Amino acid sequence: MTATDLPKPDHARNMRIIGHTNQGGLADGIQVMVSDGYAYVGHVYSGGFTVLDVRDPRNPKFVRHIKQPAGTWAQHLQTHGDILIVNNMKDMLRDSNMKKADDYYTGAIGEKVDLSGQGTEWSSGIRVYDISDRANPREIGFMELPGLGVHRVWWDGGDYAYMSSLPPGFSDDIFTIADFKNPEKPHPVGQLWLPGMNTAAGETRTWDPKYRYALHHVIVKGDLGCGAWRDGGMTTIDVSNRHDPKLLAHVNTAPPFAGGTHNTLPLPGRGLCVAVEEAVFDHQADGEKHTWIYDIRVPTKPISISTMPIPAEEDYVKKAGQFGPHNIHENRVESFQSENIVFVTYQNAGVRVYDISNPFRPEEIASLVPPKPAQLMDWRPNRPQVLDTTDIFVDKNGLVYITDMNAGLYILEMDNL
């Protein structure tokens, strides 16, 4: 693809598009991982995951698509070394109780979904692939978990993988730790949930039932995990005993703020945590979402100290689609790492890059808004044809990979990174 063939961004500041692919026609993209010149992209509409050759970032090429069992979401994945992990959970877009977005993003999922079809109507757990041949993932293991399945995984190498999953008897997704010493035979060893979520044990919620208290995922650095619990806020967790994780602190800004905590990235060298809230409804119908900076030097006492600037070069609230943060680059071992530069996807406002050298005064230093997609992969009725920048990965060379729910993978360069 030549420079003249590349999509033209609607807005760009200190960033440019250098490559783009529609992923072999499977243009819906959620989480993206890049390893040794190959990108792995999870899907929400197409099922399974896709392998792309990005050794020439200006000419990315579709390699293959690997399906997952029928009725199964596999939108999130992790890579490290020669291992790829792919989540398996029920495809919630096809659940009869999830007919509109409100059904998924409000209230307790465990009280709405029939879990009896697990194992026959959908696959529940994580699948493990050997990617020593990067172009040809080979399945080597499967860890089945009863219930809805695994939503998201954090694994950056090491002996343990950290997951959000919804087992029977709980109101929604909880924290699960798996022993991953043998990737061919992972097995769960520890759990943690917020008080009130274990309905089978007689616990009752103390929060307004319109809120969704559910773990999105935990990011672990050393023995400290930071958890994002959607409308339940953020937590710090002691995982020094992987068989018995301990809650250190629980902070929730909703209400009065809008909630939807989606990512919680610890920056251990600075004693900070960046917490990203997810926008889930069009035109900010779910309220204004923020990216917060917390001081966690004392992990038992997180203190919010600032929020990132909100994009303002145009009126994104009036623009079609969802305006607000979604995902963050997670400082993985095999990627670009910085505790001063933070990358956040912003859905209909593209991608935003922040300098948090002064955590009390974060500044936007770069941004790019791709054009609207050529067509929709989203098969739901009455969805707008608008960009939805979903996930981000920055490689060690500073190349930025962003996915779109309908437009495939963009590869970006940033000035002075």
N, C-alpha and C positions, 0 to 999 in steps of 0.2 A: 504494500500500500504506500503510495507516494504522499508527500505532504499535502499536495493539492486534493487528494482523495479523502483525507481525514475529515471527520466531523468537525464543524466549526463551533466552538463553545459559545454559549450565550453570554458568558462573562469569564474573564480570566485576569488574574493579578499574580504576577511572579510565578505562573505555572503555564504549561502548554501540553496539549495532547500530542504524543509521538506515535501511538499505536492504538488500534481498536480492532475487536473481533466480535462477531455476533455468535460465536461459540458453536459454529456448525448449524446455525438456525435455532439452537436452544438458548435463546438470548436472555432468559431470566437468570440472574445471578444473585446469590446471597453471599455466604462467606467464601473468601478466597485465601488460599495459601500458595506460596511460591517456594519451590525447592529445586536448586540446581538447574535452573532454566526451564522448569515446567510449572505451570499453574494448575491448581485443582480448585474447581468451583462447584459449590453446592447449589441445588435448585429448589424452588418452591412450587413451580407449576409443572416442570418437565419431569420431576422425579429423578432420583439418582444423582450422580455427579459427573462432571466433565473434566477431561484432561486436555490441556493446551500446551503447545510448544511455544515458549516465549524467549527462547535463546536469542532470537533477533527481536527485540522489543518493538521494533518498527514494523514488523511483519509477523504478528502472532498467528499461529496455525492451530486449527482444531485437530486433535489426535483421535479421541474416542470418547464415547459416553458410556458410563457403566450404570445400568439400572439397578434399583433396589426392589425388594418385594412389593407387590401390588398393595396399594393403600398406605404406603409408607413415605413419610417425609425424610429426606436426607440433605437438609439445607445447610448443615454445619459440619465442619471437618477441621482436623488438626494434622500437621506434619512435623516430624523431627527426625533427622537422619533418614533412615530407610523405611520409616513407618508412617502410615497414614491411618487416621481414625475417622470414621464417618458415623454420625448419629443416625439412629433409626427411631422414629416415633410415628404415631398415627397422623395421617394427613388430615389436619384440622379443617382445611377448606372443603373437604368432602364429608365432614361429619354432619349428620342431619340436625344436630343441635347448635351448629355454628353457621347459621344462615347469613349473619351479618357481622361486621367487625365488632360491634358492641358485645356480641356473645363471647368472643374470644378474649377481649381486653378488659372486660368488666366482670366482677364476681369470681367465684371459685370454680375452676374448670372441673375439679374432681366431683363437684355436685351436679354437673351437667352432662358428662360424657359416660356412656356405657362402656366399661372396660372388658366386658366378657368376650369380645372378639379378638383380644390380644393373642398373637401367635397364629391366627388363621386369617383374620381380616387385615392385619398389619403386623409388622415386625417391630419389636421393642428391645432396644439395647444399643450396643455399639458394634460396628464391624471394623475389623483390623486388616489392613492391607500391607503387603511387602511392596515397597516402591524402589527397591534397589535397581530395577529397570524402570526409570522414571516414567516412561511412556506406557508401561503396561502393568498397572497395579494388579497384584495377585492376592486374593483373599486368603488370610491365614488364620483368622480367629473371629469368633463371635461371642460376645457376652450378652446373654439374654437377661432382661430385667422384667419382672411382672409389672403390668400396668400400661400406662399411656406410652411410655418410652422415654428416651433421652432427648432433651431439647438441645442442650449445648454442652460441649466438652472443653476443658482447659487441660492441655498436656503439652509441656515444653521440654520433653525428655524427662528422664528420671523414673523412679519406681512406682509412682502413683499418678492416676488420672482423676480429674475432678469434674463432676457432672451435675447437671440439674435433671431430675427425673420425677415422674409422678407415679409412685406405687399405690396399689389399692390401700384404702384406709386413710389417705391423706387428702386434704382439701385441694392441694395444688402441688406444683413442683417443689421438691426439697433438695438439699445438698447430699450428694452421694460420692464417696471416695472409693476408687477401685485400685486394687493391687495390680500393677502393670509390669511387675518384674519379668514375667514371661508374657510377651505380647500375644502369643498364641492362646493363652489361657488366662485372660484377665478375670478378676472376680471382685465383687463388692466387699468392702471391709468396714466402712464407717458411714454414718448418717448424721445429719443435723437439720433441724427445722425451727421455724419461729414458733414460740408457744401459741397454741390455739390451732395449729395445722393438723395435729394428729387426731383426727375425728374418731378413728377406731378405738383410741385409748380414752375417749370421752372428753378430749379437750374441746373447748369452745372458743370461737374467735372473739376478740375484744374490739375489732375494727368494724367500720361501716361496711356492710356486705356488698355495696356497689364497687368497692375497691378490690383489685386483684393482688393479693399477697402471694407471690410465687417467685421462686428463685429463677432468674434468667441464667446467670452463671457466676462462678467465683474465679477470680484470677489470683494465683498463688505465687508469691515471691518468698523463697526461703520457707520459714514456718508460719508466715502470716498470709492469710487469705482475706480478700476484700470481696464481699458478696453484693450483688445487685438483685433486689427483691421486688422489682416492678413498683407497684403502689406501696409496697412495704418498706421502701427506702433502701439504705445500705447498712452493711454490717462489717465489723472486723472479726476475724475468726482465728483462733490459735489451732493450727493443724500439726503441731509438733508430734502429737500422737495421732497418726492417720486413722487409727481404729476408733478414736474417741475425740473428734474435734469439739472445741469449746467456743461458745459465743463470748466475745470480749465486749462488744458494744453494738448497739442498734440505734441508728439515727434515721429519722423520717421527717421529711419536710412537707409531706402531703397528709392532710392540709396544713397550712394554707396554700402551698404551691401545688402544681398539677400532678406530680408523681410520675411513675413510669420509669424508675431507675433501671437502666439496661446494661451498662458496663461500669465496672469499678476497677480502675487501673492503679495499683500501688506503684509509687516511685520511691523505693526504699532508701535510696541514697540521700533523699531530701526529706524524708518523713512526710510525704504528701500522697494523696489519692485523688485521682480525677474521676468524677462520677458523671456519667452521661445518661440523661433521660431521653426516652424514645417518644417521638411524636407518632401517634397511631391513627388519628382521624384527620380528614381534610379540613383545610382552612382553620387550623388550630381549634377545632371544636372540643378537643380534650385539654385545652389550655396551653399557655406558653411554656415550652420545655427548655431546660437549661443544661449547661455543662458546668458542674460545680468543681471547685478545688477545696479539698479538706486537708487540714493539718492533722496528721495521724502520728506525730512523733510520740505521743502517748496513745498506743492503740486502743486503750480502754476509754479514751475520751476524744473521739474525732470532733473537730471544730471546723465548720464551713467558714472560709475566709474570702472567697470571691466566686464570681461566675464569669465565663467567657463572654466576649462581646457577641451579640446576635447579628447575623447578616442584615444589612440595611441598604444595600445599593439599589434594591427595588422592593416593591411591596409583595413579599413572598407569601404573606397570609392570604392575599386575594388570589394569588396564582393557584391554578388547579393543583390538587394533590396535597401531600403532607409536608408541612414546613416545620422543621425542627431536627435535632440531632438523632442519630441512630447508633452508629458504631464508632469505635476508636481503634487506632493502630496500637497493638498490645505489647510492643517492645519485646518481641520474642527473641530468643537466643540467636537464632539463625536469620535475623532481620536487622534493619536499622534500629538502633537503640539510642534514645535520648531522654533525659529527664527534664529538658528545657523546651523541646519542640514537641507539640502534641498535634496529632492529625485526627480530625473528626468528620465523618460523613454527615450530611445535612439534608438528605432526601431531595426535595425540589429546589434546594439551594446548593446542591453539589457537594464539594469538599472544602473544608476550612482547615487552615494550619495556624496554630497559635504559638507564640513565644511566651512561656510562663517563667522566664528567668526571674522576674519579680512576680511571685504568685499572687500578690495582692492587686496587681495591675496587669493581667494577661492582655496581650495584643494580638490581633490577627495580622499575619505577615504574608499570607498567600491564600489564594482561593481559585476555584474553577468550577463553573457550572456548565455541564454538557448540554447539548441540545435535546429536544424532546425525541423519544424513540421513533424509529420508522414505523413500527407496528407494536401492538400489545401482545405480550405473552399471557398476561392476566386475562383469564377467560370469564371472570365474573362480570355480570352486567353493569353497565353504566359507569365503568371506570374511566377516568380522564387519560388522554394520551399525553403524559407528562413524565419528565425524568423522575427517577427515584433512586438516588445514589445510596446504596445500602451498606457496603462493607469496604474495608481498606486494608491494604498490606503494603509496607514500604520495605524494599529489599536493602541489602547492605550497601549497594551502590547508590542508594537514594532514589531509585525509580519507584513511583507511586502507582499501585494497581487498585482501581476502584471498580466495583460491580454496580450494575443497574438491574432493577427488577424486570426490565423489559428490553434493555438495549445492549446487553453483553458486557464485555470487559474493556475498560479504557486503561491505557498505560500513559502516565504523565511524567514530565520532568519539572523540577522546581528550581528556581534560581537560588544560588548561594546556599544549598543544603550541604 
